[in-house]
Structure formats: structure tokens, C-alpha cells
Amino acid sequence: MCILIRNGIERVKKGKAIKVVTNNPLLKEEDDVLFVDGTFKDVLVKVRDMVYAGHELISHPLFASSRMMFSPFRTVLVGDKREKPSDFECQVIEDAIMTYDVSTARRNRQPEHDDDYAYLDQSLYFSTLEEISYLK
């Protein structure tokens, strides 16, 4: 289950376009994907740049489970570009980057679990799409 940002729910109900920002190779070929060739944090930084440019933040940039913070993969949904960025969404993405940095500062990466993390991230992405179609 994905955490949807409150404004994102309204945006989805109105049927506007969604962009998928991810570094997950399992999602590279999905529709509307902006693939980030980098780390989880690189995805967060790309999303931050998009939010500051005015794109709506649809899904929360962090996982609901703290264990998933150790995943090398992240998929975040963003929406259309607006005239002005949302202060609330800017704060959400900034807080997410700080939380990620603190939570992973002493992390020992375990690449042997990358396939499992990619699968979990993909599953959460598909679950989010199901939630969104339920909301429409």
C-alpha cells in the first residue's frame, strides 16, 4: 500500500496525467516513466527538483516501512506542472530527503537483496496504480 499525498488524491480524481519517477529497472519500460539512472536518493532529488518546478507530488517519497529505507530502489508518482509549487509538498520532499539521509547514514548495503527490493518496489507501484484507479 502506498501513501498518497492529500492533494494527489484530488488530482487523480480529476484524471490528470501521472509521471513515474523511478530507478527500478523492472519499471523502466512502463508508461510515463522518467527513469533515474542512480540511487534511491537520486530519485528523491529528482522528485524534489520537479516539485520545486511546480509538479504535484502524488505518492509519498518514502516507504511506510522503515526496513524498505534500505532498498536501493524507489518509485514516486508526480503529477502535472502547476503555475506555483505547493509549500506543503516542498516541505514533504525536503523532510523525506533528510529522513532518508539520517536513516541510511550507517547502512551497510546488501546487494544480494537487490532483486527482492526491486520486486517489492514494483509491487508497491502496481498496488498504488490499483488504489488510484479505485479513486477515479
C-alpha positions in Angstrom: 0.0 0.0 0.0 1.3 3.4 -0.9 0.8 6.6 0.9 -0.9 9.2 -1.3 -0.5 12.9 -0.7 -3.8 14.6 0.1 -3.6 16.9 -3.0 -2.6 14.0 -5.1 -5.9 12.2 -4.4 -7.8 15.2 -5.7 -5.6 15.4 -8.7 -6.1 11.7 -9.5 -9.9 12.1 -9.2 -9.7 14.8 -11.8 -8.0 12.3 -14.2 -4.8 14.3 -14.8 -1.5 12.8 -16.1 0.9 11.0 -13.8 4.6 10.7 -14.2 6.5 7.8 -12.7 10.0 8.7 -11.3 12.0 5.6 -10.6 15.4 4.0 -10.6 13.8 0.5 -10.6 15.0 -1.4 -13.7 11.8 -3.6 -13.5 9.7 -0.4 -14.3 12.0 1.1 -16.9 9.7 0.2 -19.7 6.4 1.2 -18.1 4.3 4.1 -19.5 5.1 7.6 -18.4 8.4 6.6 -16.7 11.1 9.1 -16.0 14.0 6.7 -15.3 16.7 7.9 -13.0 20.0 6.1 -13.5 21.1 6.4 -9.9 20.3 5.7 -6.3 17.2 6.0 -4.1 18.5 9.4 -3.0 18.9 10.4 -6.7 15.2 9.7 -7.2 14.3 11.8 -4.2 16.5 14.7 -5.5 14.9 14.4 -9.0 11.4 14.5 -7.4 12.4 17.5 -5.3 13.5 19.3 -8.4 10.2 18.5 -10.1 8.2 19.6 -7.0 10.1 22.9 -6.8 9.4 23.4 -10.5 5.7 23.0 -9.7 4.9 19.4 -10.3 2.4 17.9 -7.9 3.6 15.2 -5.5 1.1 12.3 -5.8 2.7 9.5 -3.7 4.8 10.0 -0.6 8.5 9.9 -1.4 9.3 7.4 1.4 8.1 4.0 2.1 5.7 3.4 5.0 8.1 0.6 6.3 11.4 1.7 7.8 13.0 -1.5 6.6 12.3 -0.5 3.0 14.6 2.5 3.5 17.4 0.1 2.9 16.1 -0.6 -0.6 18.3 0.7 -3.4 15.1 1.4 -5.5 12.3 3.9 -5.2 9.3 4.8 -7.3 7.4 8.1 -6.8 4.4 9.4 -8.6 4.3 13.1 -9.6 1.6 15.0 -11.5 1.2 17.9 -13.9 3.2 21.1 -13.5 1.3 23.9 -12.0 2.0 27.6 -12.0 3.3 27.6 -8.5 4.9 24.9 -6.3 3.0 23.8 -3.2 4.7 24.8 0.0 3.3 21.7 1.7 4.7 19.3 -1.0 8.1 21.1 -1.0 8.3 20.5 2.8 7.3 16.8 2.4 10.1 16.1 -0.1 12.7 18.1 1.8 11.8 16.2 5.0 11.9 12.9 3.1 15.5 13.6 1.9 16.6 14.5 5.4 14.9 11.4 6.9 16.5 9.2 4.2 19.9 10.7 5.0 19.6 10.1 8.7 18.1 6.6 8.4 20.7 5.3 6.0 23.8 7.1 7.3 25.2 3.9 8.8 23.6 1.5 6.4 25.6 -1.5 5.1 24.3 -2.2 1.6 23.4 -5.8 0.9 23.4 -6.1 -2.9 22.3 -9.8 -2.7 18.8 -8.5 -1.8 18.5 -6.1 -4.7 16.2 -8.4 -6.8 13.9 -8.7 -3.8 13.8 -5.0 -3.2 13.2 -4.3 -6.9 10.2 -6.7 -6.9 8.8 -5.2 -3.7 9.1 -1.7 -5.1 7.4 -2.8 -8.3 4.6 -4.5 -6.3 4.0 -1.3 -4.4 3.9 0.7 -7.6 1.2 -1.6 -9.1 -0.7 -1.5 -5.8 -0.6 2.3 -6.0 -2.0 2.2 -9.5 -4.8 0.0 -8.3 -5.6 2.5 -5.5 -5.6 5.3 -8.0 -8.0 3.6 -10.3 -10.2 2.9 -7.4 -10.2 6.6 -6.6 -11.2 7.7 -10.1 
